[in-house]
Amino acid sequence: MNKCTHVTELPHPEPAPSADTCLECLEVGSNPVQLRKCLHCGHVACCDSSPYRHATAHFRESGHPVMRSAEPGESWRWCYADGSIV
């Protein structure tokens, strides 16, 4: 059983997505791969399969540890701090 304590700290309701795509990728002319949404603030960014790894950068800069997939049909969540699915 997962022991992640960060999930209990998430806001309710879940924040709305900040964008439809990774705006950081658009700014640098890159194509985002597999979008992720921060469950603390709603920031949408690309995953680690994208060249710039903006979702991980958002975690490092903001300290917001939990995100979920923003891809259609996916609902899994990941905690960067614990390095596990939550």
The first five atom37 places (N, CA, C, CB, O) and aatype in JSON, in Angstrom:
{
  "aatype": [12, 2, 11, 4, 16, 8, 19, 16, 6, 10, 14, 8, 14, 6, 14, 0, 14, 15, 0, 3, 16, 4, 10, 6, 4, 10, 6, 19, 7, 15, 2, 14, 19, 5, 10, 1, 11, 4, 10, 8, 4, 7, 8, 19, 0, 4, 4, 3, 15, 15, 14, 18, 1, 8, 0, 16, 0, 8, 13, 1, 6, 15, 7, 8, 14, 19, 12, 1, 15, 0, 6, 14, 7, 6, 15, 17, 1, 17, 4, 18, 0, 3, 7, 15, 9, 19],
  "atom_mask": [
    [1, 1, 1, 1, 1],
    [1, 1, 1, 1, 1],
    [1, 1, 1, 1, 1],
    [1, 1, 1, 1, 1],
    [1, 1, 1, 1, 1],
    [1, 1, 1, 1, 1],
    [1, 1, 1, 1, 1],
    [1, 1, 1, 1, 1],
    [1, 1, 1, 1, 1],
    [1, 1, 1, 1, 1],
    [1, 1, 1, 1, 1],
    [1, 1, 1, 1, 1],
    [1, 1, 1, 1, 1],
    [1, 1, 1, 1, 1],
    [1, 1, 1, 1, 1],
    [1, 1, 1, 1, 1],
    [1, 1, 1, 1, 1],
    [1, 1, 1, 1, 1],
    [1, 1, 1, 1, 1],
    [1, 1, 1, 1, 1],
    [1, 1, 1, 1, 1],
    [1, 1, 1, 1, 1],
    [1, 1, 1, 1, 1],
    [1, 1, 1, 1, 1],
    [1, 1, 1, 1, 1],
    [1, 1, 1, 1, 1],
    [1, 1, 1, 1, 1],
    [1, 1, 1, 1, 1],
    [1, 1, 1, 0, 1],
    [1, 1, 1, 1, 1],
    [1, 1, 1, 1, 1],
    [1, 1, 1, 1, 1],
    [1, 1, 1, 1, 1],
    [1, 1, 1, 1, 1],
    [1, 1, 1, 1, 1],
    [1, 1, 1, 1, 1],
    [1, 1, 1, 1, 1],
    [1, 1, 1, 1, 1],
    [1, 1, 1, 1, 1],
    [1, 1, 1, 1, 1],
    [1, 1, 1, 1, 1],
    [1, 1, 1, 0, 1],
    [1, 1, 1, 1, 1],
    [1, 1, 1, 1, 1],
    [1, 1, 1, 1, 1],
    [1, 1, 1, 1, 1],
    [1, 1, 1, 1, 1],
    [1, 1, 1, 1, 1],
    [1, 1, 1, 1, 1],
    [1, 1, 1, 1, 1],
    [1, 1, 1, 1, 1],
    [1, 1, 1, 1, 1],
    [1, 1, 1, 1, 1],
    [1, 1, 1, 1, 1],
    [1, 1, 1, 1, 1],
    [1, 1, 1, 1, 1],
    [1, 1, 1, 1, 1],
    [1, 1, 1, 1, 1],
    [1, 1, 1, 1, 1],
    [1, 1, 1, 1, 1],
    [1, 1, 1, 1, 1],
    [1, 1, 1, 1, 1],
    [1, 1, 1, 0, 1],
    [1, 1, 1, 1, 1],
    [1, 1, 1, 1, 1],
    [1, 1, 1, 1, 1],
    [1, 1, 1, 1, 1],
    [1, 1, 1, 1, 1],
    [1, 1, 1, 1, 1],
    [1, 1, 1, 1, 1],
    [1, 1, 1, 1, 1],
    [1, 1, 1, 1, 1],
    [1, 1, 1, 0, 1],
    [1, 1, 1, 1, 1],
    [1, 1, 1, 1, 1],
    [1, 1, 1, 1, 1],
    [1, 1, 1, 1, 1],
    [1, 1, 1, 1, 1],
    [1, 1, 1, 1, 1],
    [1, 1, 1, 1, 1],
    [1, 1, 1, 1, 1],
    [1, 1, 1, 1, 1],
    [1, 1, 1, 0, 1],
    [1, 1, 1, 1, 1],
    [1, 1, 1, 1, 1],
    [1, 1, 1, 1, 1]
  ],
  "atom_positions": [
    [[0.84, -1.18, 0.0], [0.0, 0.0, 0.0], [0.88, 1.25, 0.0], [-0.95, 0.0, 1.22], [1.89, 1.31, 0.7]],
    [[0.49, 2.25, -0.79], [1.29, 3.46, -0.91], [1.16, 4.32, 0.35], [0.87, 4.26, -2.15], [0.07, 4.48, 0.89]],
    [[2.27, 4.86, 0.79], [2.31, 5.67, 2.01], [2.47, 7.16, 1.71], [3.44, 5.21, 2.91], [2.82, 7.92, 2.61]],
    [[2.23, 7.59, 0.5], [2.39, 8.99, 0.12], [1.46, 9.88, 0.96], [2.11, 9.19, -1.39], [0.25, 9.68, 0.98]],
    [[2.05, 10.85, 1.63], [1.26, 11.77, 2.45], [0.87, 13.03, 1.68], [2.04, 12.17, 3.69], [0.06, 13.83, 2.15]],
    [[1.44, 13.2, 0.49], [1.19, 14.41, -0.28], [-0.22, 14.48, -0.87], [2.2, 14.51, -1.4], [-0.74, 15.57, -1.1]],
    [[-0.83, 13.33, -1.1], [-2.18, 13.29, -1.68], [-3.18, 13.96, -0.75], [-2.6, 11.84, -1.97], [-4.1, 14.63, -1.22]],
    [[-3.03, 13.78, 0.55], [-3.98, 14.38, 1.5], [-3.86, 15.9, 1.53], [-3.75, 13.82, 2.89], [-4.77, 16.58, 2.02]],
    [[-2.78, 16.44, 1.02], [-2.56, 17.89, 1.0], [-3.11, 18.56, -0.26], [-1.08, 18.19, 1.11], [-3.06, 19.78, -0.38]],
    [[-3.64, 17.77, -1.19], [-4.13, 18.33, -2.45], [-5.4, 19.14, -2.24], [-4.39, 17.21, -3.46], [-6.23, 18.8, -1.39]],
    [[-5.57, 20.22, -3.02], [-6.79, 21.02, -2.9], [-8.0, 20.27, -3.46], [-6.63, 22.36, -3.62], [-7.88, 19.45, -4.37]],
    [[-9.15, 20.57, -2.9], [-10.42, 20.02, -3.39], [-11.36, 21.19, -3.61], [-11.04, 18.97, -2.39], [-11.52, 22.0, -2.7]],
    [[-11.97, 21.31, -4.75], [-11.84, 20.41, -5.9], [-10.48, 20.57, -6.57], [-12.95, 20.68, -6.9], [-9.71, 21.49, -6.3]],
    [[-10.22, 19.63, -7.46], [-8.97, 19.66, -8.24], [-8.91, 20.94, -9.06], [-8.87, 18.41, -9.17], [-9.92, 21.36, -9.63]],
    [[-7.75, 21.58, -9.13], [-7.65, 22.83, -9.91], [-7.88, 22.6, -11.41], [-6.28, 23.48, -9.69], [-7.57, 21.53, -11.94]],
    [[-8.41, 23.6, -12.05], [-8.61, 23.54, -13.5], [-7.25, 23.58, -14.2], [-9.53, 24.71, -13.99], [-6.31, 24.18, -13.67]],
    [[-7.14, 22.95, -15.37], [-5.87, 23.02, -16.11], [-5.56, 24.44, -16.54], [-5.92, 22.1, -17.33], [-6.45, 25.2, -16.9]],
    [[-4.29, 24.8, -16.49], [-3.84, 26.15, -16.85], [-3.85, 26.38, -18.36], [-2.45, 26.4, -16.3], [-3.89, 27.52, -18.81]],
    [[-3.81, 25.3, -19.14], [-3.74, 25.4, -20.6], [-4.11, 24.06, -21.21], [-2.3, 25.84, -21.08], [-4.29, 23.07, -20.5]],
    [[-4.23, 24.02, -22.53], [-4.52, 22.78, -23.25], [-3.26, 22.03, -23.63], [-5.33, 23.08, -24.5], [-3.33, 20.87, -24.04]],
    [[-2.11, 22.67, -23.48], [-0.84, 22.08, -23.88], [0.27, 22.65, -23.01], [-0.55, 22.33, -25.39], [0.01, 23.47, -22.13]],
    [[1.47, 22.22, -23.25], [2.63, 22.73, -22.52], [3.06, 24.06, -23.16], [3.81, 21.7, -22.51], [3.65, 24.08, -24.24]],
    [[2.75, 25.14, -22.48], [3.09, 26.46, -23.03], [4.59, 26.69, -23.1], [2.44, 27.55, -22.2], [5.06, 27.42, -23.98]],
    [[5.34, 26.09, -22.18], [6.79, 26.22, -22.21], [7.37, 25.61, -23.48], [7.42, 25.57, -20.98], [8.31, 26.15, -24.07]],
    [[6.82, 24.47, -23.9], [7.26, 23.85, -25.16], [6.96, 24.77, -26.34], [6.58, 22.48, -25.36], [7.8, 24.95, -27.23]],
    [[5.76, 25.34, -26.36], [5.4, 26.23, -27.46], [6.35, 27.42, -27.53], [3.96, 26.73, -27.31], [6.73, 27.85, -28.61]],
    [[6.74, 27.95, -26.37], [7.64, 29.1, -26.33], [9.01, 28.8, -26.94], [7.81, 29.56, -24.9], [9.62, 29.68, -27.54]],
    [[9.48, 27.56, -26.78], [10.81, 27.22, -27.3], [10.74, 26.48, -28.64], [11.56, 26.36, -26.29], [11.76, 26.07, -29.18]],
    [[9.53, 26.32, -29.18], [9.37, 25.68, -30.48], [9.48, 24.17, -30.46], [0.0, 0.0, 0.0], [9.83, 23.55, -31.46]],
    [[9.17, 23.56, -29.32], [9.23, 22.11, -29.18], [7.82, 21.54, -29.18], [9.99, 21.71, -27.89], [6.85, 22.25, -28.9]],
    [[7.71, 20.25, -29.49], [6.43, 19.57, -29.44], [6.3, 18.81, -28.12], [6.27, 18.61, -30.63], [7.12, 17.93, -27.85]],
    [[5.29, 19.13, -27.3], [5.14, 18.42, -26.03], [4.71, 16.97, -26.24], [4.12, 19.14, -25.15], [3.97, 16.65, -27.17]],
    [[5.19, 16.11, -25.36], [4.83, 14.7, -25.38], [4.18, 14.37, -24.05], [6.09, 13.79, -25.63], [4.7, 14.73, -22.99]],
    [[3.05, 13.7, -24.08], [2.35, 13.24, -22.89], [2.21, 14.33, -21.83], [3.08, 12.05, -22.3], [3.12, 14.54, -21.02]],
    [[1.1, 15.01, -21.85], [0.87, 16.12, -20.93], [0.56, 15.64, -19.51], [-0.25, 16.98, -21.43], [-0.05, 14.6, -19.31]],
    [[1.0, 16.45, -18.54], [0.77, 16.2, -17.12], [0.18, 17.47, -16.51], [2.09, 15.79, -16.4], [0.49, 18.58, -16.93]],
    [[-0.68, 17.29, -15.5], [-1.28, 18.43, -14.81], [-0.91, 18.38, -13.34], [-2.82, 18.46, -14.98], [-1.1, 17.36, -12.68]],
    [[-0.4, 19.49, -12.83], [-0.07, 19.62, -11.42], [-1.38, 19.64, -10.63], [0.77, 20.91, -11.14], [-2.28, 20.43, -10.93]],
    [[-1.49, 18.78, -9.63], [-2.71, 18.72, -8.86], [-2.76, 19.73, -7.72], [-2.89, 17.34, -8.31], [-3.73, 19.78, -6.97]],
    [[-1.73, 20.52, -7.59], [-1.73, 21.6, -6.61], [-2.21, 22.91, -7.23], [-0.33, 21.79, -6.01], [-2.96, 23.66, -6.6]],
    [[-1.77, 23.2, -8.47], [-2.09, 24.5, -9.08], [-2.7, 24.41, -10.48], [-0.85, 25.34, -9.15], [-3.15, 25.42, -11.0]],
    [[-2.72, 23.23, -11.1], [-3.3, 23.07, -12.43], [-2.35, 23.3, -13.58], [0.0, 0.0, 0.0], [-2.76, 23.23, -14.74]],
    [[-1.08, 23.59, -13.3], [-0.1, 23.84, -14.36], [0.01, 22.61, -15.27], [1.3, 24.19, -13.75], [0.17, 21.49, -14.79]],
    [[-0.09, 22.83, -16.58], [0.02, 21.75, -17.57], [1.4, 21.82, -18.21], [-1.11, 21.85, -18.64], [1.84, 22.88, -18.65]],
    [[2.07, 20.67, -18.26], [3.42, 20.62, -18.81], [3.69, 19.24, -19.4], [4.48, 20.96, -17.73], [2.93, 18.3, -19.19]],
    [[4.78, 19.14, -20.15], [5.15, 17.9, -20.82], [5.88, 16.95, -19.87], [6.02, 18.19, -22.04], [6.45, 17.37, -18.86]],
    [[5.85, 15.67, -20.19], [6.46, 14.64, -19.35], [7.96, 14.5, -19.65], [5.75, 13.29, -19.56], [8.53, 15.23, -20.46]],
    [[8.57, 13.55, -18.97], [10.0, 13.32, -19.13], [10.38, 12.69, -20.46], [10.5, 12.45, -18.0], [11.57, 12.55, -20.76]],
    [[9.41, 12.29, -21.27], [9.7, 11.81, -22.62], [9.88, 12.97, -23.6], [8.6, 10.89, -23.11], [10.36, 12.77, -24.72]],
    [[9.5, 14.17, -23.18], [9.72, 15.37, -23.98], [11.14, 15.88, -23.73], [8.67, 16.47, -23.65], [11.69, 15.65, -22.66]],
    [[11.71, 16.54, -24.7], [13.1, 17.0, -24.54], [13.34, 17.91, -23.33], [13.53, 17.72, -25.78], [14.41, 17.87, -22.73]],
    [[12.35, 18.72, -22.98], [12.57, 19.72, -21.93], [12.04, 19.32, -20.54], [11.95, 21.01, -22.34], [12.36, 19.98, -19.55]],
    [[11.24, 18.28, -20.46], [10.75, 17.75, -19.18], [10.16, 18.85, -18.29], [11.88, 17.04, -18.43], [10.55, 19.0, -17.13]],
    [[9.23, 19.61, -18.84], [8.69, 20.76, -18.13], [7.87, 20.4, -16.89], [7.84, 21.56, -19.06], [7.85, 21.18, -15.94]],
    [[7.21, 19.24, -16.85], [6.45, 18.86, -15.66], [7.4, 18.64, -14.48], [5.6, 17.59, -15.92], [7.12, 19.08, -13.37]],
    [[8.5, 17.95, -14.72], [9.5, 17.74, -13.66], [10.11, 19.08, -13.25], [10.6, 16.77, -14.14], [10.36, 19.31, -12.07]],
    [[10.36, 19.96, -14.21], [10.9, 21.29, -13.89], [9.92, 22.06, -13.02], [11.21, 22.08, -15.19], [10.33, 22.76, -12.09]],
    [[8.63, 21.92, -13.3], [7.62, 22.59, -12.48], [7.68, 22.08, -11.04], [6.2, 22.38, -13.07], [7.62, 22.88, -10.1]],
    [[7.81, 20.78, -10.85], [7.94, 20.22, -9.5], [9.16, 20.8, -8.8], [8.03, 18.68, -9.55], [9.07, 21.24, -7.65]],
    [[10.29, 20.81, -9.48], [11.53, 21.32, -8.87], [11.43, 22.79, -8.49], [12.7, 21.12, -9.82], [11.94, 23.21, -7.46]],
    [[10.76, 23.57, -9.34], [10.65, 25.01, -9.1], [9.57, 25.36, -8.07], [10.36, 25.74, -10.4], [9.75, 26.28, -7.27]],
    [[8.46, 24.63, -8.08], [7.32, 24.97, -7.24], [7.26, 24.17, -5.93], [6.05, 24.76, -8.0], [6.71, 24.63, -4.93]],
    [[7.84, 22.96, -5.96], [7.71, 22.08, -4.81], [6.39, 21.34, -4.77], [0.0, 0.0, 0.0], [6.08, 20.67, -3.79]],
    [[5.59, 21.44, -5.84], [4.31, 20.74, -5.91], [4.57, 19.29, -6.34], [3.33, 21.45, -6.91], [4.92, 19.07, -7.5]],
    [[4.42, 18.32, -5.46], [4.88, 16.97, -5.77], [3.94, 16.08, -6.58], [5.17, 16.3, -4.52], [4.4, 15.13, -7.21]],
    [[2.63, 16.35, -6.57], [1.7, 15.39, -7.19], [1.12, 15.93, -8.48], [0.57, 15.03, -6.22], [0.62, 17.06, -8.53]],
    [[1.19, 15.11, -9.53], [0.59, 15.44, -10.82], [-0.2, 14.24, -11.29], [1.67, 15.85, -11.87], [-0.08, 13.14, -10.75]],
    [[-1.02, 14.48, -12.29], [-1.71, 13.36, -12.94], [-1.57, 13.51, -14.45], [-3.21, 13.3, -12.53], [-1.28, 14.59, -14.96]],
    [[-1.77, 12.4, -15.13], [-1.74, 12.44, -16.58], [-2.89, 13.32, -17.07], [-1.83, 11.01, -17.2], [-4.0, 13.24, -16.54]],
    [[-2.62, 14.15, -18.05], [-3.65, 14.98, -18.67], [-4.03, 14.42, -20.04], [-3.17, 16.44, -18.79], [-4.65, 15.12, -20.85]],
    [[-3.65, 13.18, -20.29], [-3.97, 12.54, -21.55], [-5.38, 11.95, -21.5], [-2.94, 11.43, -21.88], [-5.79, 11.43, -20.46]],
    [[-6.13, 12.03, -22.59], [-7.49, 11.47, -22.61], [-7.51, 10.0, -22.21], [-8.11, 11.64, -24.0], [-6.69, 9.21, -22.68]],
    [[-8.44, 9.65, -21.33], [-8.6, 8.26, -20.91], [-7.64, 7.82, -19.82], [0.0, 0.0, 0.0], [-7.71, 6.67, -19.38]],
    [[-6.74, 8.69, -19.37], [-5.79, 8.33, -18.31], [-6.1, 9.13, -17.05], [-4.33, 8.58, -18.77], [-6.44, 10.31, -17.13]],
    [[-5.97, 8.49, -15.89], [-6.25, 9.2, -14.65], [-5.21, 8.91, -13.57], [-7.62, 8.82, -14.14], [-5.38, 9.32, -12.42]],
    [[-4.14, 8.22, -13.91], [-3.13, 7.88, -12.9], [-2.41, 9.13, -12.41], [-2.11, 6.88, -13.47], [-2.3, 10.13, -13.12]],
    [[-1.93, 9.04, -11.18], [-1.23, 10.17, -10.55], [0.17, 9.72, -10.13], [-2.03, 10.7, -9.31], [0.42, 8.55, -9.86]],
    [[1.08, 10.69, -10.09], [2.48, 10.42, -9.75], [2.93, 11.43, -8.7], [3.39, 10.49, -11.01], [2.64, 12.62, -8.8]],
    [[3.64, 10.95, -7.7], [4.24, 11.83, -6.71], [5.74, 11.89, -6.97], [3.94, 11.35, -5.24], [6.44, 10.88, -6.83]],
    [[6.23, 13.05, -7.36], [7.65, 13.23, -7.62], [8.47, 13.04, -6.34], [7.92, 14.62, -8.22], [9.54, 12.44, -6.38]],
    [[7.97, 13.54, -5.23], [8.7, 13.46, -3.96], [8.91, 12.02, -3.53], [7.96, 14.23, -2.87], [9.99, 11.66, -3.04]],
    [[7.89, 11.19, -3.7], [7.98, 9.79, -3.29], [8.42, 8.86, -4.41], [6.65, 9.33, -2.76], [8.75, 7.7, -4.17]],
    [[8.42, 9.36, -5.65], [8.82, 8.54, -6.79], [7.92, 7.36, -7.02], [0.0, 0.0, 0.0], [8.39, 6.26, -7.31]],
    [[6.59, 7.58, -6.88], [5.67, 6.46, -7.05], [4.3, 6.93, -7.54], [5.52, 5.7, -5.74], [3.92, 8.09, -7.42]],
    [[3.57, 5.96, -8.08], [2.19, 6.18, -8.46], [1.36, 6.24, -7.19], [1.67, 5.06, -9.44], [1.55, 5.44, -6.27]],
    [[0.45, 7.21, -7.14], [-0.38, 7.37, -5.93], [-1.86, 7.37, -6.27], [-0.02, 8.67, -5.21], [-2.7, 7.5, -5.38]]
  ]
}
